[in-house]
Amino acid sequence: MNAPIRVEALKLSRSLVGVIGTLALVLGTVALLCGITLSLAGGQPDLVAKMGPTATRDWAGLLSAAAQITAAGGLIGFGTVLAWLFGREFADRTISGLFALPVGRARIALAKIVVYLIWVVAVSLVLGLALLLLGSLFGYGSPDAEAWAGLGRQWALGMLTGAIAMPVAWVVTLTRSLLAGVGCVIGLVVVTQVAVLAGAGAAMPLAAPALWAMSRGTEVGVAQLAVALICAAAFVALTCASWARLQLNR
Amino acid sequence: MLEFENVGLRFRGGAGVQGLTFAVTAGEIVALVGLNGAGKTTLMRLALGMLRADHGTVTLHGSLMAELPASRWREVGAMVDAPLAYPELTVRQNLTVARLLRGTDPRLVDDAIARWQLGPVVDRRFRHLSLGNQQRVGLAAALQHEPRLIVLDEPSNALDPASVIVLREHLAERARDGAAILVSSHHLDEVARIADRILVMNAGRLIGGLDPATPDLERTFFARVLEDDEHRGCTP
């Protein structure tokens, strides 16, 4: 298993998509938070109304806004990189070279997912550290216990958001299309937003992690988060099975 | 080493291959020739597990394809459709990727770089290489582990004359070492130089063989294809 993981890690670390994805997720979130904070400091009434109870210039406000950005933007960023990890083999036509190898295609697919998840954990950690630095720069002082818990939830939200993007890998495999994967990412975001607006967020595995982080763990329980992880694991299994049975008949 | 027994596959659109029966034995170079769309690439995909036959059996190293232990694929070197090379990686990194996926000796990468004269471009990204150099990297990646079964689809595409000679010598060397080699090509003169046998494919079927020593190979090939088309009633 070690060899395909090394190969996939090399490919992601040398790719422009990996670099841009990382920068977009970390710097993009930081830039948005800076904009929101500066607007709040400027007392923009429209923004204050839109942000609701999170429109505060303190750790709670910062982390709540970060959770909202991660819920949508993180899903788009993570999902796009995941779509590329799988879809590039079809787009670059390298998929034919992944046959007739002593390493099975299911293991190659699993290696892609392992490398993706390691990257998600790393990006989420860096984003958490960036938020810590940002809060300090904004003068929110040393984080208290509640802020540390919020930072922990933010890190977990990043990882859970990466996990719930997993259907993208399966869709790309079935369609052999990178664009279909990106379309799936957009679809996941839309479904999530609709579910939240319809009040079914907690029961919806796609929306549960974001609601959990934004409600500080009050509206979503461990069982609902576990369902989200089980769904992600199911799509990992489906993706690996599809790669194992893959044929180049299209 | 590689054996097809009455192999057939029909695609959804109707095209495909049928009744494919042939074998490539150790130490033998078999060339597959045919017009575009004859089914050469489909045959090669069937040989490498990229497609599963509707009927018939494909046997590799004495085992049915479905029962072949994963480790035996290490003895196969193939390039069909496109090289296993990633545009963002350098030549050396791409060869390392191929080596890692086969679990072979790291020194083989340097040997392949020397054999395929890739030294001047070894640290250049694959996307920045000329088509010919990309083809050489693909061939080096497919052959660096000295496989015992080689399957190459149009390997001389985009190669300069010097690289064609490297390819020809390498395949001859592998055959002398006992490798079985199946190679498709449009270049009949090139095929005549390297092949022990030539298989002619037309309309998804193997329609016979040609002797590489045939004086006017091109004329004989076209005559064979025309005869088959007439026999099938396809000629206008």
Boltz contact constraints between the chains, C-beta under 6 A:
constraints:
  - contact:
      token1: [A, 3]
      token2: [B, 100]
      max_distance: 6.0
  - contact:
      token1: [A, 6]
      token2: [B, 100]
      max_distance: 6.0
  - contact:
      token1: [A, 7]
      token2: [B, 97]
      max_distance: 6.0
  - contact:
      token1: [A, 7]
      token2: [B, 100]
      max_distance: 6.0
  - contact:
      token1: [A, 11]
      token2: [B, 86]
      max_distance: 6.0
  - contact:
      token1: [A, 14]
      token2: [B, 88]
      max_distance: 6.0
  - contact:
      token1: [A, 14]
      token2: [B, 89]
      max_distance: 6.0
  - contact:
      token1: [A, 15]
      token2: [B, 88]
      max_distance: 6.0
  - contact:
      token1: [A, 93]
      token2: [B, 81]
      max_distance: 6.0
  - contact:
      token1: [A, 93]
      token2: [B, 82]
      max_distance: 6.0
  - contact:
      token1: [A, 94]
      token2: [B, 84]
      max_distance: 6.0
  - contact:
      token1: [A, 96]
      token2: [B, 80]
      max_distance: 6.0
  - contact:
      token1: [A, 96]
      token2: [B, 81]
      max_distance: 6.0
  - contact:
      token1: [A, 97]
      token2: [B, 84]
      max_distance: 6.0
  - contact:
      token1: [A, 99]
      token2: [B, 48]
      max_distance: 6.0
  - contact:
      token1: [A, 99]
      token2: [B, 49]
      max_distance: 6.0
  - contact:
      token1: [A, 99]
      token2: [B, 50]
      max_distance: 6.0
  - contact:
      token1: [A, 100]
      token2: [B, 48]
      max_distance: 6.0
  - contact:
      token1: [A, 100]
      token2: [B, 73]
      max_distance: 6.0
  - contact:
      token1: [A, 100]
      token2: [B, 76]
      max_distance: 6.0
  - contact:
      token1: [A, 100]
      token2: [B, 78]
      max_distance: 6.0
  - contact:
      token1: [A, 101]
      token2: [B, 73]
      max_distance: 6.0
  - contact:
      token1: [A, 101]
      token2: [B, 101]
      max_distance: 6.0
  - contact:
      token1: [A, 102]
      token2: [B, 70]
      max_distance: 6.0
  - contact:
      token1: [A, 102]
      token2: [B, 71]
      max_distance: 6.0
  - contact:
      token1: [A, 102]
      token2: [B, 73]
      max_distance: 6.0
  - contact:
      token1: [A, 102]
      token2: [B, 74]
      max_distance: 6.0
  - contact:
      token1: [A, 103]
      token2: [B, 101]
      max_distance: 6.0
  - contact:
      token1: [A, 104]
      token2: [B, 70]
      max_distance: 6.0
  - contact:
      token1: [A, 247]
      token2: [B, 51]
      max_distance: 6.0
  - contact:
      token1: [A, 248]
      token2: [B, 45]
      max_distance: 6.0
  - contact:
      token1: [A, 248]
      token2: [B, 50]
      max_distance: 6.0
  - contact:
      token1: [A, 249]
      token2: [B, 51]
      max_distance: 6.0
